[in-house]
Amino acid sequence: MKICGKNNISLVRWHEGHFHQLYPIANNPKIAANLRDAFPQPYTIHDARHWIEHNIKFTPPQNFAIEYEDHLVGSIGGEIGKEELRTNMEIGFWIAEAYWGKGIATQALMLYTEHLLERFPEIKRIYSQVFDFNTASMKVLENAGYVPEAILKDAYIKNGKVGDLFQYVIIRSEVEKNQ
């Protein structure tokens, strides 16, 4: 599965061809610093193998490789909430450092959001939580149409520091109302 956007950006189902491209770009402490601790650091060849094998089995896919000019440059994906939160989807993304500041994350997020709204009609809200120091990701979310919803005070501890989580959201009914 491939979702094509403008400016040579596409979302591609993870496959074996990504294996040797993934671990070199993901093994970056600057990327891990902005993601949850479940994202390994250092990011090894074994982590890449596990991630790709994990994602190959999903139908429809929820996580995608971000490609720019047919080269792997990042990842975007989400997880549907459980039980009474099953109408929610939490999303996350990252871009290889060499591609920061080029608008790739914003374009990928717009493509991904459109895909989720079309493919998962049960999802009523899509949200993302960002560490208070990650202003670049906040800007990406805002540029992709997400709006600030909440600031969760003292909600995380990362590298020994406690901080606030900024939550951004897109609500399906509001998107449909504005179309």
GROMACS elastic network, one bead per residue, 0.5 to 0.9 nm:
[ bonds ]
;  ai    aj funct       b0    kb
    1    11     6  0.82354   500
    1    12     6  0.58983   500
    1    13     6  0.53558   500
    1    14     6  0.89241   500
    1    61     6  0.84364   500
    2    10     6  0.67190   500
    2    11     6  0.56595   500
    2    13     6  0.64336   500
    2    64     6  0.89421   500
    3     9     6  0.87801   500
    3    10     6  0.54514   500
    3    12     6  0.63965   500
    3    13     6  0.88700   500
    3   111     6  0.73927   500
    3   112     6  0.84379   500
    3   115     6  0.81676   500
    4     8     6  0.76913   500
    4     9     6  0.64577   500
    4    11     6  0.65207   500
    4    12     6  0.84741   500
    4   111     6  0.79333   500
    5     8     6  0.66640   500
    5     9     6  0.53688   500
    5    10     6  0.54844   500
    5    11     6  0.81301   500
    5   107     6  0.73608   500
    5   108     6  0.78153   500
    5   111     6  0.66409   500
    6     9     6  0.59461   500
    6    10     6  0.79879   500
    6   107     6  0.77198   500
    7    10     6  0.88692   500
    7    68     6  0.80863   500
    7    69     6  0.83607   500
    7   104     6  0.84834   500
    7   107     6  0.84740   500
    8    67     6  0.79787   500
    8    68     6  0.55614   500
    8    69     6  0.51094   500
    8    70     6  0.76707   500
    9    66     6  0.72028   500
    9    67     6  0.57217   500
    9    69     6  0.65840   500
    9    70     6  0.79782   500
    9   104     6  0.69032   500
    9   107     6  0.71973   500
    9   108     6  0.69060   500
   10    65     6  0.82667   500
   10    66     6  0.59885   500
   10    67     6  0.52653   500
   10    68     6  0.65819   500
   10    69     6  0.83385   500
   10    70     6  0.79502   500
   10   107     6  0.87811   500
   10   108     6  0.70187   500
   10   111     6  0.80482   500
   11    64     6  0.56514   500
   11    65     6  0.56568   500
   11    67     6  0.61934   500
   11    68     6  0.89854   500
   11    75     6  0.85693   500
   11    76     6  0.82507   500
   11   108     6  0.69475   500
   11   111     6  0.76689   500
   11   112     6  0.75964   500
   12    15     6  0.84298   500
   12    63     6  0.88426   500
   12    64     6  0.53959   500
   12    65     6  0.51434   500
   12    66     6  0.64481   500
   12    67     6  0.70568   500
   13    55     6  0.81180   500
   13    56     6  0.75901   500
   13    61     6  0.67539   500
   13    62     6  0.88006   500
   13    63     6  0.72922   500
   13    64     6  0.50807   500
   13    65     6  0.61917   500
   14    17     6  0.82061   500
   14    18     6  0.67717   500
   14    19     6  0.88766   500
   14    51     6  0.87742   500
   14    52     6  0.59395   500
   14    53     6  0.85429   500
   14    55     6  0.64081   500
   14    56     6  0.62042   500
   14    61     6  0.86796   500
   14    63     6  0.76675   500
   14    64     6  0.58913   500
   14    65     6  0.56561   500
   15    18     6  0.57729   500
   15    19     6  0.74621   500
   15    52     6  0.64075   500
   15    53     6  0.81709   500
   15    55     6  0.83411   500
   15    56     6  0.65580   500
   15    65     6  0.87689   500
   16    19     6  0.53867   500
   16    20     6  0.84517   500
   16    49     6  0.85022   500
   16    52     6  0.70298   500
   16    53     6  0.83008   500
   16    56     6  0.88125   500
   17    20     6  0.71857   500
   17    21     6  0.78496   500
   18    21     6  0.52472   500
   18    22     6  0.58770   500
   18    48     6  0.87144   500
   18    52     6  0.78757   500
   18    65     6  0.81200   500
   18    71     6  0.88904   500
   18    72     6  0.69257   500
   19    22     6  0.54818   500
   19    23     6  0.72265   500
   19    45     6  0.79750   500
   19    48     6  0.61841   500
   19    49     6  0.64280   500
   19    52     6  0.71250   500
   20    23     6  0.65012   500
   20    24     6  0.74920   500
   20    45     6  0.77902   500
   20    48     6  0.81133   500
   21    24     6  0.61916   500
   21    25     6  0.69165   500
   21    26     6  0.88820   500
   21    48     6  0.89749   500
   21    71     6  0.82649   500
   21    72     6  0.64958   500
   21    73     6  0.86383   500
   22    25     6  0.56772   500
   22    26     6  0.59767   500
   22    27     6  0.84513   500
   22    45     6  0.82231   500
   22    48     6  0.60871   500
   22    49     6  0.89853   500
   22    72     6  0.71664   500
   22    73     6  0.83201   500
   22    74     6  0.80938   500
   23    26     6  0.50507   500
   23    27     6  0.57759   500
   23    43     6  0.61001   500
   23    44     6  0.58607   500
   23    45     6  0.55562   500
   23    46     6  0.85044   500
   23    47     6  0.74618   500
   23    48     6  0.54852   500
   23    49     6  0.87584   500
   24    27     6  0.55138   500
   24    28     6  0.80441   500
   24    43     6  0.80518   500
   24    44     6  0.81956   500
   24    45     6  0.83278   500
   25    28     6  0.67075   500
   25    43     6  0.89280   500
   25    72     6  0.86295   500
   25    73     6  0.74293   500
   25    74     6  0.78871   500
   25    95     6  0.85946   500
   25    96     6  0.55676   500
   25    97     6  0.77587   500
   25    98     6  0.87820   500
   26    29     6  0.85782   500
   26    31     6  0.71641   500
   26    32     6  0.81321   500
   26    40     6  0.88807   500
   26    41     6  0.86724   500
   26    42     6  0.85617   500
   26    43     6  0.60736   500
   26    44     6  0.84992   500
   26    48     6  0.84731   500
   26    74     6  0.78937   500
   26    94     6  0.88629   500
   26    95     6  0.86114   500
   26    96     6  0.68541   500
   27    30     6  0.89553   500
   27    31     6  0.79354   500
   27    32     6  0.80884   500
   27    40     6  0.82526   500
   27    41     6  0.66100   500
   27    42     6  0.55897   500
   27    44     6  0.69053   500
   28    31     6  0.54706   500
   28    32     6  0.65318   500
   28    33     6  0.87723   500
   28    41     6  0.74569   500
   28    42     6  0.72848   500
   28    43     6  0.75216   500
   28    96     6  0.82807   500
   28    97     6  0.80471   500
   29    33     6  0.59328   500
   29    34     6  0.88338   500
   29    41     6  0.65425   500
   29    42     6  0.73140   500
   29    43     6  0.89316   500
   30    33     6  0.52012   500
   30    34     6  0.69544   500
   30    97     6  0.78650   500
   31    34     6  0.56071   500
   31    35     6  0.67763   500
   31    94     6  0.69966   500
   31    95     6  0.77838   500
   31    96     6  0.75260   500
   31    97     6  0.74580   500
   32    35     6  0.51454   500
   32    36     6  0.73832   500
   32    37     6  0.75263   500
   32    39     6  0.63075   500
   32    40     6  0.71928   500
   32    41     6  0.63399   500
   32    42     6  0.85436   500
   32    43     6  0.88726   500
   33    36     6  0.79027   500
   33    37     6  0.84147   500
   33   158     6  0.80047   500
   33   159     6  0.82619   500
   34    94     6  0.85627   500
   34   130     6  0.79499   500
   34   131     6  0.69799   500
   34   133     6  0.84369   500
   34   134     6  0.66006   500
   34   137     6  0.88443   500
   35    38     6  0.79596   500
   35    39     6  0.65013   500
   35    92     6  0.84177   500
   35    93     6  0.86551   500
   35    94     6  0.81594   500
   35   130     6  0.83747   500
   35   131     6  0.82980   500
   36    39     6  0.59400   500
   36   158     6  0.81902   500
   37    40     6  0.68590   500
   37    41     6  0.83958   500
   37   158     6  0.78248   500
   39    43     6  0.78866   500
   40    43     6  0.51417   500
   40    44     6  0.79857   500
   40    47     6  0.73153   500
   41    44     6  0.79956   500
   43    46     6  0.81043   500
   43    47     6  0.60450   500
   43    48     6  0.74582   500
   44    47     6  0.51071   500
   44    48     6  0.64793   500
   44    49     6  0.87488   500
   45    48     6  0.51027   500
   45    49     6  0.62835   500
   45    50     6  0.87219   500
   46    49     6  0.50210   500
   46    50     6  0.61534   500
   46    51     6  0.86101   500
   47    50     6  0.51232   500
   47    51     6  0.61315   500
   47    52     6  0.86500   500
   48    51     6  0.51921   500
   48    52     6  0.62166   500
   48    53     6  0.85431   500
   49    52     6  0.53795   500
   49    53     6  0.60714   500
   49    54     6  0.84335   500
   50    53     6  0.52170   500
   50    54     6  0.59255   500
   50    55     6  0.86021   500
   51    54     6  0.51208   500
   51    55     6  0.62485   500
   51    56     6  0.87194   500
   52    55     6  0.52048   500
   52    56     6  0.61090   500
   53    56     6  0.53568   500
   53    57     6  0.71854   500
   54    57     6  0.63118   500
   54    58     6  0.78520   500
   55    58     6  0.56975   500
   55    61     6  0.72014   500
   55    62     6  0.80856   500
   55    63     6  0.68182   500
   55    64     6  0.83898   500
   56    59     6  0.83174   500
   56    61     6  0.78738   500
   57    60     6  0.89256   500
   57    61     6  0.80717   500
   58    62     6  0.70938   500
   58    63     6  0.85898   500
   59    62     6  0.79945   500
   60   119     6  0.85397   500
   61    64     6  0.72083   500
   61    77     6  0.88182   500
   62    76     6  0.85867   500
   62    77     6  0.56160   500
   62    78     6  0.59287   500
   62    79     6  0.72319   500
   62    80     6  0.88785   500
   62   116     6  0.84816   500
   63    75     6  0.73581   500
   63    76     6  0.57669   500
   63    78     6  0.62723   500
   63    79     6  0.86364   500
   64    74     6  0.87095   500
   64    75     6  0.58778   500
   64    76     6  0.54308   500
   64    77     6  0.60011   500
   64   112     6  0.86222   500
   65    72     6  0.65888   500
   65    73     6  0.76765   500
   65    74     6  0.60201   500
   65    76     6  0.65191   500
   65    77     6  0.86399   500
   66    71     6  0.82207   500
   66    72     6  0.59091   500
   66    73     6  0.56881   500
   66    75     6  0.52159   500
   66    76     6  0.67689   500
   66    94     6  0.89776   500
   66    95     6  0.80150   500
   66   104     6  0.85601   500
   66   105     6  0.85145   500
   66   108     6  0.68380   500
   67    70     6  0.53292   500
   67    71     6  0.50342   500
   67    73     6  0.54752   500
   67    74     6  0.70435   500
   67    75     6  0.86345   500
   67   108     6  0.89024   500
   68    71     6  0.53136   500
   68    72     6  0.65774   500
   68    73     6  0.63635   500
   68   104     6  0.76407   500
   69    72     6  0.85561   500
   72    75     6  0.83937   500
   72    96     6  0.86817   500
   73    94     6  0.86011   500
   73    95     6  0.57627   500
   73    96     6  0.53188   500
   73    97     6  0.86786   500
   73    98     6  0.84700   500
   73    99     6  0.70591   500
   73   104     6  0.87963   500
   74    93     6  0.74322   500
   74    94     6  0.54722   500
   74    96     6  0.56238   500
   74    99     6  0.89678   500
   74   105     6  0.84353   500
   75    92     6  0.83086   500
   75    93     6  0.55093   500
   75    94     6  0.55325   500
   75    95     6  0.66677   500
   75    96     6  0.89214   500
   76    91     6  0.74326   500
   76    92     6  0.58230   500
   76    94     6  0.66304   500
   76    95     6  0.87500   500
   76   105     6  0.87974   500
   76   108     6  0.76573   500
   76   109     6  0.75409   500
   76   112     6  0.76568   500
   77    90     6  0.84425   500
   77    91     6  0.55599   500
   77    92     6  0.56909   500
   77    93     6  0.64633   500
   77   112     6  0.79576   500
   78    89     6  0.62806   500
   78    90     6  0.53268   500
   78    92     6  0.61468   500
   78    93     6  0.86742   500
   78   126     6  0.89444   500
   79    88     6  0.84845   500
   79    89     6  0.54900   500
   79    90     6  0.54463   500
   79    91     6  0.65441   500
   80    85     6  0.80937   500
   80    86     6  0.60419   500
   80    87     6  0.73345   500
   80    88     6  0.59186   500
   80    90     6  0.65391   500
   80    91     6  0.88042   500
   80   123     6  0.79526   500
   81    84     6  0.78504   500
   81    87     6  0.66552   500
   81    88     6  0.52890   500
   81    89     6  0.57531   500
   81    90     6  0.73900   500
   82    85     6  0.52572   500
   82    87     6  0.84397   500
   82    88     6  0.84504   500
   83    86     6  0.54033   500
   83    87     6  0.88882   500
   84    87     6  0.76643   500
   85    88     6  0.56654   500
   85    89     6  0.85295   500
   86    89     6  0.76074   500
   86   122     6  0.79839   500
   86   123     6  0.74159   500
   87   122     6  0.57784   500
   87   124     6  0.52479   500
   87   125     6  0.66224   500
   87   126     6  0.87306   500
   88   122     6  0.85624   500
   88   123     6  0.56069   500
   88   124     6  0.61317   500
   88   125     6  0.50318   500
   88   126     6  0.58737   500
   88   127     6  0.75508   500
   89   123     6  0.66380   500
   89   124     6  0.82468   500
   89   125     6  0.64503   500
   89   127     6  0.63454   500
   89   128     6  0.85448   500
   90   125     6  0.86331   500
   90   126     6  0.59034   500
   90   128     6  0.55362   500
   90   129     6  0.79751   500
   91   126     6  0.69988   500
   91   127     6  0.61396   500
   91   128     6  0.52601   500
   91   129     6  0.81652   500
   92   127     6  0.87752   500
   92   128     6  0.62684   500
   92   129     6  0.79857   500
   92   130     6  0.89327   500
   93   105     6  0.75796   500
   93   108     6  0.88334   500
   93   109     6  0.78979   500
   93   137     6  0.87605   500
   94   105     6  0.73914   500
   94   137     6  0.88090   500
   95    98     6  0.82726   500
   95    99     6  0.65417   500
   95   100     6  0.65671   500
   95   104     6  0.78599   500
   95   105     6  0.65824   500
   96    99     6  0.56248   500
   96   100     6  0.68187   500
   97   100     6  0.52637   500
   97   101     6  0.89464   500
   98   101     6  0.89129   500
   99   102     6  0.60804   500
   99   103     6  0.85692   500
   99   104     6  0.73955   500
   99   105     6  0.89440   500
  100   103     6  0.76416   500
  100   104     6  0.77010   500
  100   105     6  0.80697   500
  101   104     6  0.76971   500
  101   105     6  0.84902   500
  101   136     6  0.84923   500
  102   105     6  0.79376   500
  102   106     6  0.89400   500
  103   106     6  0.53563   500
  103   107     6  0.63183   500
  103   108     6  0.86332   500
  103   140     6  0.80064   500
  104   107     6  0.52291   500
  104   108     6  0.60253   500
  104   109     6  0.84819   500
  105   108     6  0.50552   500
  105   109     6  0.59765   500
  105   110     6  0.85454   500
  105   137     6  0.85168   500
  105   140     6  0.65593   500
  105   141     6  0.88915   500
  106   109     6  0.51080   500
  106   110     6  0.61864   500
  106   111     6  0.86635   500
  106   139     6  0.86202   500
  106   140     6  0.50668   500
  106   141     6  0.70121   500
  106   142     6  0.87753   500
  106   143     6  0.64349   500
  106   144     6  0.55959   500
  107   110     6  0.51443   500
  107   111     6  0.62455   500
  107   112     6  0.85784   500
  107   140     6  0.88529   500
  107   144     6  0.73695   500
  108   111     6  0.51193   500
  108   112     6  0.60339   500
  108   113     6  0.85247   500
  108   144     6  0.89613   500
  109   113     6  0.59636   500
  109   114     6  0.84712   500
  109   140     6  0.79831   500
  109   141     6  0.76221   500
  109   144     6  0.63957   500
  110   113     6  0.52118   500
  110   114     6  0.61874   500
  110   115     6  0.85728   500
  110   141     6  0.89711   500
  110   143     6  0.88466   500
  110   144     6  0.53961   500
  110   145     6  0.79078   500
  111   114     6  0.52483   500
  111   115     6  0.61652   500
  111   116     6  0.87318   500
  112   116     6  0.61876   500
  112   117     6  0.86790   500
  113   116     6  0.51106   500
  113   117     6  0.62175   500
  113   118     6  0.86127   500
  113   126     6  0.79077   500
  113   144     6  0.86325   500
  113   170     6  0.86612   500
  114   117     6  0.52370   500
  114   118     6  0.62165   500
  114   119     6  0.85163   500
  115   118     6  0.52102   500
  115   119     6  0.58246   500
  115   120     6  0.80508   500
  116   119     6  0.51923   500
  116   120     6  0.53845   500
  116   121     6  0.79225   500
  116   123     6  0.77663   500
  116   126     6  0.85578   500
  117   120     6  0.57653   500
  117   121     6  0.62390   500
  117   122     6  0.88013   500
  117   123     6  0.71713   500
  117   124     6  0.83500   500
  117   126     6  0.89197   500
  117   172     6  0.71601   500
  118   121     6  0.65279   500
  120   123     6  0.57042   500
  120   124     6  0.89650   500
  121   124     6  0.74904   500
  123   126     6  0.72849   500
  123   172     6  0.76371   500
  124   170     6  0.85818   500
  124   171     6  0.60406   500
  124   172     6  0.50857   500
  124   173     6  0.72475   500
  125   169     6  0.67982   500
  125   170     6  0.57615   500
  125   172     6  0.58533   500
  125   173     6  0.86020   500
  126   146     6  0.88154   500
  126   168     6  0.84290   500
  126   169     6  0.56040   500
  126   170     6  0.53162   500
  126   171     6  0.65739   500
  126   172     6  0.80273   500
  127   146     6  0.80335   500
  127   149     6  0.88901   500
  127   167     6  0.68153   500
  127   168     6  0.54643   500
  127   170     6  0.64105   500
  127   171     6  0.85893   500
  128   141     6  0.82411   500
  128   146     6  0.88652   500
  128   166     6  0.82326   500
  128   167     6  0.56902   500
  128   168     6  0.53622   500
  128   169     6  0.65577   500
  129   165     6  0.59967   500
  129   166     6  0.55479   500
  129   168     6  0.64443   500
  129   169     6  0.89652   500
  130   133     6  0.81843   500
  130   134     6  0.64674   500
  130   135     6  0.83566   500
  130   137     6  0.70433   500
  130   138     6  0.68845   500
  130   164     6  0.85049   500
  130   165     6  0.54527   500
  130   166     6  0.51148   500
  130   167     6  0.63664   500
  130   168     6  0.80854   500
  131   134     6  0.54994   500
  131   135     6  0.83033   500
  131   137     6  0.89540   500
  131   138     6  0.89814   500
  131   156     6  0.78741   500
  131   163     6  0.71707   500
  131   164     6  0.63292   500
  131   166     6  0.63434   500
  132   135     6  0.70863   500
  132   138     6  0.88554   500
  132   151     6  0.88453   500
  132   163     6  0.65349   500
  132   164     6  0.53762   500
  132   165     6  0.56721   500
  132   166     6  0.62054   500
  133   136     6  0.86888   500
  133   163     6  0.85294   500
  133   164     6  0.87369   500
  134   137     6  0.57214   500
  134   138     6  0.66419   500
  135   139     6  0.62094   500
  135   140     6  0.86707   500
  136   139     6  0.51770   500
  136   140     6  0.63547   500
  136   141     6  0.88258   500
  137   141     6  0.62066   500
  137   142     6  0.85877   500
  138   141     6  0.52002   500
  138   142     6  0.62387   500
  138   143     6  0.85929   500
  138   148     6  0.87485   500
  138   166     6  0.80752   500
  138   168     6  0.80157   500
  139   142     6  0.50802   500
  139   143     6  0.59792   500
  139   144     6  0.84872   500
  140   143     6  0.51291   500
  140   144     6  0.61712   500
  140   145     6  0.88254   500
  140   146     6  0.87297   500
  141   144     6  0.51157   500
  141   145     6  0.64890   500
  141   146     6  0.52189   500
  141   147     6  0.75501   500
  141   148     6  0.89152   500
  141   168     6  0.70908   500
  141   169     6  0.86057   500
  142   145     6  0.51970   500
  142   147     6  0.60218   500
  142   148     6  0.79007   500
  142   168     6  0.80468   500
  143   146     6  0.73180   500
  145   169     6  0.86376   500
  145   170     6  0.72598   500
  146   149     6  0.89625   500
  146   168     6  0.57178   500
  146   169     6  0.51420   500
  146   170     6  0.51779   500
  146   171     6  0.87554   500
  147   167     6  0.84345   500
  147   168     6  0.51983   500
  147   169     6  0.54468   500
  147   170     6  0.66570   500
  148   151     6  0.81981   500
  148   166     6  0.72388   500
  148   167     6  0.59762   500
  148   169     6  0.65244   500
  149   166     6  0.77649   500
  149   167     6  0.55210   500
  149   168     6  0.52586   500
  149   169     6  0.61937   500
  150   165     6  0.81809   500
  150   166     6  0.60474   500
  150   167     6  0.51645   500
  150   168     6  0.72067   500
  151   155     6  0.88889   500
  151   164     6  0.64850   500
  151   165     6  0.57053   500
  151   167     6  0.61799   500
  152   155     6  0.55679   500
  152   156     6  0.87926   500
  152   163     6  0.87825   500
  152   164     6  0.54951   500
  152   165     6  0.50211   500
  152   166     6  0.63686   500
  152   167     6  0.75612   500
  153   156     6  0.84173   500
  153   163     6  0.68705   500
  153   165     6  0.66716   500
  153   166     6  0.87274   500
  154   157     6  0.78597   500
  154   162     6  0.57607   500
  154   165     6  0.75052   500
  155   162     6  0.72848   500
  155   163     6  0.62260   500
  155   164     6  0.54044   500
  155   165     6  0.59149   500
  156   161     6  0.80762   500
  156   162     6  0.55878   500
  156   163     6  0.55687   500
  156   164     6  0.65167   500
  156   165     6  0.68766   500
  157   160     6  0.60239   500
  157   161     6  0.52838   500
  157   163     6  0.64397   500
  158   161     6  0.53542   500
  158   162     6  0.65640   500
  158   163     6  0.79805   500
  159   162     6  0.85426   500
  170   173     6  0.89747   500
  170   174     6  0.77146   500
  170   175     6  0.74422   500
  171   174     6  0.54292   500
  171   175     6  0.64124   500
  171   176     6  0.88345   500
  172   175     6  0.51345   500
  172   176     6  0.61826   500
  172   177     6  0.85324   500
  173   176     6  0.51333   500
  173   177     6  0.60230   500
  173   178     6  0.86878   500
  174   178     6  0.62729   500
  174   179     6  0.88073   500
  175   178     6  0.53089   500
  175   179     6  0.64436   500
  176   179     6  0.52910   500
